[in-house]
């Protein structure tokens, strides 16, 4: 029992007075021990003493022990950092997104902040949030894969090194910042696995290439080799069966082409040697070759044709190679042989050190610029409503330890350059969107504001100043939309059966024809050009009238030619003395069977 009391923390018997007795005067009572009772995550009870920072599972006992219920203190949450900022239209407010998903609004003039959306920008925020289509998280891997393939990111690359290639990709921008790094690593693993599979497939094809190399050494591949002829020699080989039929056809054809080129090169080299040796024998030991000494090609052709190397070269190459050899020999005879002296330049150590230092500075500046572009892309979605000072304030808040490394002028310069590059990219995307959009919704008759309501709902153009997109709209309207609308309206006029050459302006028939044209959408596309539209209708009527008059003229001409031809025939018969035979007077009294034939 005494050992149990010691283990349990109780004093041994006799060390404290029995119940009901007091401590003798002159002796001090032991200090009070306060233990707090807590529960662990699994429900077990434990006791903690804050003065000694000690915890036990067994309940402390004793006269000076007091058990009190413990109170857990809440840990202070770390303030969420800034993830990105977004300008709210042309207003003086901008929105700040935090890493915990919350956002608040800041007035750039009064520096007022608010967790609630101010009433003056409520409509703009509704448009921004309403037009942003939410993407499921399952789409993010596919978006990251498309971005990596579009940027041609190599295998085993890092996200920080490839950020400059991905900052302007639409799929990459739509991925949340917190998911980019994990998705990048996941997709890179998949791409690396696919590359390993491709390498294995190429290795399998490589075995068939080894077979072709072996066949080439055995002289089984010539200019006349086919798949069937080579299959008779290797159809039982495993390397032959590993390759697909289309792969075999492609590789065998490539090997035949290579053999043909090699044979042509060898024949040309042999024929070149023949030309040189024959010329040397003909000219003898002449040191200085003159043009008059060179035999003509017909003379040399008779000498060279006796050798089989002459017949191995094509007819088109024989004379050309001969003249090339003559030019080489003439150059060798005329050019003096001078031995060139190569001087090793002296290395300037100081200049080399300066070049190395300059290269290091350029690399540091480029790395710093790449980091800033990454920051602008991830943290500032719409930079046109945010000044460089405000962007610098966001940089200082996100990276407080890096503020001394970047000069304010450099920061402002790169921020303005980022705005220019991003604006150029947005204009190009807007021009492509206009050309690829359905023509039934867009037309030259729409104003810029109406076109912006149709195309500007895309989240890529949210926050972009409309004045920057209006230039692309004007160019699209004049170069694409208006010519297309005019051509389609001309086709409508040619196919309309109620547009005839008899139509006269300002008549009832004219009004009925215009009302029928107005029912077609191609009529509405030229609503902003009413006078030109009516002019095109009048031109079509005039074209029909001209065609009708031309048809009448051709018909009258044909009739006149026919009449003239008949008169000429009559005149020819008259000139030749031909007369119409006349029957005798009593021909009508003779029976019909006995009448003479005329």
Buried (B, 14 or more C-beta within 10 A) or exposed (E): EEEEBEEEBBBEEEEBEEEEEEEEEEEEEEEEBBBBEBEEEEEEEBBBBEEEEEEEEEBBEBEEBEBEEBEEEEEEEEEEEBBBBBBBBEBBBBBBBBEEEEBEBBBBEEEEEEEEBBEEBEEBBEBBEEEEEEEEEEEBBEBBBBBBEBBEBEEEBEBEEBBBBBBBBBBBBBBBEEBBEEBBEBBBEEBEEEEEEEEEEEEBBBBBBEBBEBBBEEEBBEEEBEEEEBBEEBEEBEBBEBBEEEBBEEBBEEBBEEBEEEEBEEBBEBBBEBBBEBBEEBBEEEEEBEEEEBBEEEEBBEBBEEBEBBEBBEEEBBEEBBEBBBEEBBEEEEEEEEEEEEEEEEEEEEEEEEEEEEEEEEEEEEEBBBBBBBBBBBBBBBBBBBEBEBBBBBBEEBEEEEEEEBEEEBBBEBBEBBBEBBBEBBBEBBBEBBEEBEBEEBBBBBEBEEBBEBBBBBBBBBBBBEEBBBEBBEEBBEEBBBEBBBEBBBEBBEEBEEBBBEBEEEEEEBEEBBEBBEEEEBBEBBBBBEEEBEEBBEEBBEBBBEEEEEEEEEEEEEEEEEEEEEEEEEEEEEEEEEEEEEEEEEEEEEEEEEEEEE
